[in-house]
Amino acid sequence: MKSTILGFAVIVAASVSASGCLVNSVHQINHPSATESGDAIVVVGVGFDTPHPLSEISFSLDEYSMKNGKSTGNCFHYNHIEVHFPSPTNRSGVRYFAYRVPPGVYVWSAFNGTPAPRTPAFIASGDRAVYFGDYVDVGDHALDQRSNLAAAQLAMQTVLSKDLRLVNADSPPIPIHGTPFLCTP
């Protein structure tokens, strides 16, 4: 009986570890927070010009290696900011989300399946709160990238600690050649 349970546990562990993308060091935050141990806080705005029932905005920003010229993700560790925002049925506008991330460069993910916005890369500097801009659905699942730092600062008052000032993130001019990876058991 013990060997059957142990064998089952090994099979489950092997399947889960090989199924991909086990560890993501990026975490959404919803409460007053300061940076910790060199991490950065990234703020992203998401919205709709017009409400679209049964629609959502969903995209990822991947950690990127300047040295290797590609996403740092693999089947075991994949740092990425995941944004999922269903369309409000009664109003348009932008909603802001905050994420604790390892410092580094974040780029428009190859997994998004859509062309990158005009500023596809941002630097999340350690021990800072940085704003990556607003991604607004303008219809036909097209995203417009906008910036409204004042609105983001106002929206994040209850999420960022009082001593942490939100600033625009720097945008490095880098070629992005994102290639999705496939992990299977």
HUUR-V206892 format. One record per pair of residues at least 24 apart in sequence whose ideal C-beta (glycine too) atoms are under 6 Angstrom apart, sorted by the first residue. I is the first residue (numbers start at 1). GAP is how many residues later the second one is. D is the distance in whole Angstrom. If there is no record, write none. Layout:
BEGIN
i={I/I}
gap={GAP/GAP}
d={D/D}
END
This chain:
BEGIN
i={15/18/19/20/20/21/22/23/24/24/25/25/26/26/26/26/27/28/29/29/32/34/34/35/38/39/40/40/40/40/40/40/41/41/41/42/42/42/42/42/43/43/43/43/43/43/44/44/44/45/45/45/45/46/46/46/46/47/47/47/48/48/48/49/49/49/50/51/51/51/51/52/53/55/56/57/57/58/59/59/60/60/61/62/62/63/63/64/64/66/71/75/94/96/96/96/98/107/110/110/110/111/117/118/119/119/120/121/121/122/122/123/123/129/129/129/130/130/131/131/132}
gap={170/167/166/55/163/57/54/54/54/55/54/77/53/55/73/75/73/71/69/71/129/127/130/92/88/61/61/63/84/85/86/88/57/59/88/57/59/82/88/90/53/55/88/109/113/123/39/53/88/49/51/89/107/37/39/49/89/46/47/89/39/44/89/43/87/89/42/36/37/38/41/35/36/32/30/28/80/26/24/53/49/51/45/45/47/41/43/41/43/39/107/108/40/56/59/60/61/69/68/69/70/69/28/27/26/52/56/51/53/47/49/46/47/31/35/37/37/39/35/37/37}
d={5/4/5/4/2/4/6/5/6/6/5/5/5/5/5/5/5/5/5/5/6/4/6/5/4/5/5/5/4/6/6/6/6/6/4/5/5/5/6/6/6/5/5/5/6/6/6/5/5/4/5/3/6/6/4/6/5/5/3/5/5/5/5/6/6/5/5/6/6/6/6/4/5/4/4/5/5/5/5/5/4/6/4/6/5/5/6/4/4/6/6/4/5/5/4/6/5/5/3/6/5/5/4/6/6/5/5/6/5/4/6/6/5/5/5/5/6/4/5/5/5}
END
